[in-house]
Amino acid sequence: MDLEGYAWPAATTPVKGNIAIACHTAAYMADRIADAARVPLLMTRDFLFSNAAPLEATVLAFAAGGDYARMRADATAAYAAVQQRPVAKMAGVFTNPADRRWGK
């Protein structure tokens, strides 16, 4: 996860949401993408099996007008279903600005 070579868009560009589903993306990217032009819709705080279910759930929640908490909850539920695990056991995997652990 080497971000040094990536040229982030200027803050004057339109606002874009970011979804990063891979192991521990918040630790690598949270401080670099949270600004007026780059909104972190969903990131991760743990190891996980990367798959499309949480991405799809986040996009659908966003399209339906869901807030950060709804996007995170829907991603967690979708991921738990794919992993065949209880949602409560997966609750700490995803993060975004509505999470009490965001930025820590």
VOBA-1610 file (N, C-alpha, C; in pm, whole numbers, padded with zeros to 5 digits, always signed):
BEGIN
Met+00083-00118+00000Met+00000+00000+00000Met+00088+00124+00000Asp+00160+00140-00104Asp+00249+00254-00117Asp+00173+00367-00186Leu+00144+00473-00113Leu+00065+00583-00167Leu+00150+00701-00213Glu+00277+00696-00189Glu+00362+00811-00218Glu+00360+00850-00366Gly+00350+00753-00457Gly+00356+00781-00598Gly+00225+00825-00660Tyr+00116+00819-00585Tyr-00016+00854-00640Tyr-00038+01004-00634Ala-00082+01062-00744Ala-00111+01206-00750Ala-00259+01227-00718Trp-00288+01264-00594Trp-00427+01287-00554Trp-00481+01409-00628Pro-00609+01408-00664Pro-00667+01524-00733Pro-00666+01648-00645Ala-00663+01762-00710Ala-00663+01888-00636Ala-00795+01906-00562Ala-00794+01980-00453Ala-00914+02003-00372Ala-01021+02079-00447Thr-00989+02139-00558Thr-01088+02214-00636Thr-01170+02123-00726Thr-01137+01995-00734Thr-01213+01903-00816Thr-01342+01867-00743Pro-01442+01814-00816Pro-01567+01776-00751Pro-01544+01674-00639Val-01634+01671-00543Val-01623+01578-00431Val-01642+01435-00482Lys-01555+01346-00435Lys-01563+01205-00474Lys-01558+01119-00349Gly-01643+01019-00345Gly-01642+00925-00234Gly-01539+00816-00258Asn-01481+00768-00150Asn-01381+00662-00158Asn-01426+00541-00078Ile-01409+00425-00139Ile-01434+00298-00072Ile-01307+00216-00091Ala-01248+00172+00019Ala-01125+00093+00012Ala-01145-00035+00092Ile-01165-00146+00021Ile-01190-00274+00087Ile-01070-00365+00062Ala-00983-00366+00157Ala-00864-00451+00162Ala-00822-00452+00308Cys-00721-00525+00343Cys-00680-00533+00484Cys-00628-00400+00536His-00685-00352+00645His-00639-00233+00719His-00623-00108+00633Thr-00720-00076+00550Thr-00707+00042+00464Thr-00711+00173+00543Ala-00784+00177+00653Ala-00792+00301+00731Ala-00656+00342+00785Ala-00577+00245+00828Ala-00444+00274+00881Ala-00353+00335+00775Tyr-00371+00296+00651Tyr-00286+00346+00543Tyr-00338+00475+00481Met-00470+00489+00474Met-00526+00593+00389Met-00610+00700+00457Ala-00663+00677+00576Ala-00760+00768+00636Ala-00712+00912+00645Asp-00590+00932+00686Asp-00541+01069+00700Asp-00510+01135+00567Arg-00506+01058+00460Arg-00473+01113+00329Arg-00594+01139+00241Ile-00707+01079+00273Ile-00821+01099+00184Ile-00935+01178+00246Ala-00930+01206+00373Ala-01039+01279+00437Ala-01018+01430+00420Asp-01077+01485+00316Asp-01076+01630+00297Asp-01198+01670+00215Ala-01206+01793+00176Ala-01326+01844+00109Ala-01353+01776-00025Ala-01250+01725-00093Ala-01269+01665-00225Ala-01274+01513-00222Arg-01232+01452-00112Arg-01226+01306-00104Arg-01292+01261+00026Val-01408+01200+00013Val-01487+01160+00129Val-01474+01009+00150Pro-01427+00964+00267Pro-01413+00821+00294Pro-01547+00757+00330Leu-01610+00690+00233Leu-01739+00627+00258Leu-01726+00497+00336Leu-01620+00419+00306Leu-01600+00294+00377Leu-01454+00252+00367Met-01397+00218+00481Met-01260+00166+00488Met-01260+00050+00586Thr-01146-00013+00604Thr-01138-00129+00692Thr-01039-00107+00806Arg-01064-00177+00918Arg-00977-00167+01035Arg-00927-00305+01078Asp-00931-00402+00989Asp-00894-00538+01027Asp-00853-00615+00901Phe-00810-00738+00921Phe-00786-00827+00808Phe-00921-00878+00760Leu-00935-00897+00631Leu-01060-00949+00579Leu-01039-01014+00445Phe-01136-01094+00404Phe-01140-01152+00271Phe-01210-01050+00183Ser-01137-00990+00095Ser-01193-00885+00009Ser-01288-00948-00093Asn-01410-00895-00098Asn-01508-00944-00194Asn-01605-00832-00229Ala-01691-00856-00323Ala-01779-00752-00375Ala-01900-00721-00288Ala-01936-00810-00197Ala-02058-00791-00118Ala-02058-00660-00038Pro-01954-00627+00039Pro-01958-00500+00112Pro-01952-00378+00019Leu-01885-00391-00092Leu-01882-00281-00190Leu-02022-00255-00244Glu-02088-00361-00287Glu-02224-00346-00340Glu-02318-00288-00235Ala-02310-00338-00113Ala-02398-00289-00006Ala-02373-00141+00023Thr-02248-00099+00021Thr-02215+00042+00046Thr-02268+00131-00066Val-02248+00089-00189Val-02295+00168-00303Val-02448+00178-00302Leu-02515+00069-00274Leu-02662+00072-00269Leu-02712+00161-00155Ala-02648+00154-00039Ala-02687+00240+00073Ala-02665+00387+00038Phe-02553+00417-00025Phe-02524+00554-00068Phe-02628+00602-00169Ala-02658+00518-00268Ala-02756+00555-00372Ala-02895+00577-00313Ala-02926+00507-00204Ala-03056+00522-00139Ala-03059+00640-00043Gly-02948+00713-00034Gly-02943+00829+00054Gly-02901+00796+00196Gly-02844+00679+00217Gly-02801+00639+00350Gly-02684+00722+00401Asp-02675+00735+00532Asp-02564+00809+00591Asp-02445+00715+00613Tyr-02339+00768+00673Tyr-02219+00688+00698Tyr-02252+00562+00779Ala-02332+00578+00882Ala-02365+00464+00968Ala-02438+00356+00889Arg-02531+00395+00804Arg-02606+00298+00722Arg-02512+00227+00625Met-02421+00301+00563Met-02327+00238+00470Met-02241+00135+00542Arg-02193+00170+00659Arg-02109+00079+00736Arg-02189-00043+00783Ala-02310-00023+00830Ala-02395-00133+00876Ala-02430-00228+00762Asp-02464-00174+00648Asp-02500-00259+00534Asp-02379-00336+00482Ala-02263-00272+00479Ala-02141-00341+00437Ala-02109-00454+00534Thr-02124-00429+00663Thr-02096-00530+00764Thr-02191-00649+00749Ala-02319-00621+00730Ala-02417-00729+00714Ala-02388-00812+00590Ala-02354-00747+00480Ala-02323-00819+00357Ala-02198-00904+00372Tyr-02097-00848+00436Tyr-01973-00922+00458Tyr-01997-01042+00550Ala-02074-01023+00655Ala-02105-01132+00748Ala-02180-01244+00676Ala-02271-01208+00588Ala-02347-01309+00514Ala-02255-01393+00425Val-02162-01328+00355Val-02068-01400+00269Val-01977-01492+00352Gln-01935-01442+00467Gln-01845-01519+00553Gln-01919-01621+00641Gln-02052-01616+00637Gln-02137-01703+00718Gln-02101-01693+00866Arg-02093-01568+00911Arg-02060-01536+01051Arg-02167-01442+01105Pro-02182-01436+01236Pro-02276-01340+01295Pro-02231-01196+01268Val-02326-01109+01242Val-02296-00968+01215Val-02218-00908+01333Ala-02254-00944+01455Ala-02187-00889+01573Ala-02037-00919+01573Lys-01997-01032+01519Lys-01855-01067+01515Lys-01780-00990+01408Met-01851-00936+01313Met-01790-00862+01203Met-01799-00710+01222Ala-01859-00666+01330Ala-01889-00524+01351Ala-01767-00433+01349Gly-01651-00480+01385Gly-01533-00395+01390Gly-01450-00391+01263Val-01492-00461+01161Val-01412-00470+01039Val-01412-00340+00961Phe-01527-00276+00947Phe-01538-00156+00863Phe-01543-00029+00947Thr-01500+00081+00886Thr-01500+00210+00953Thr-01526+00321+00852Asn-01572+00433+00902Asn-01588+00558+00826Asn-01611+00669+00930Pro-01629+00793+00889Pro-01638+00901+00988Pro-01751+00889+01091Ala-01849+00803+01070Ala-01954+00785+01171Ala-01911+00687+01281Asp-01800+00621+01262Asp-01749+00523+01359Asp-01679+00596+01473Arg-01706+00556+01596Arg-01642+00622+01712Arg-01491+00604+01711Arg-01441+00503+01639Arg-01297+00477+01631Arg-01230+00552+01516Trp-01305+00623+01435Trp-01248+00692+01319Trp-01143+00792+01364Gly-01031+00793+01298Gly-00924+00887+01327Gly-00839+00853+01448Lys-00862+00739+01510Lys-00783+00698+01627Lys-00678+00599+01587
//
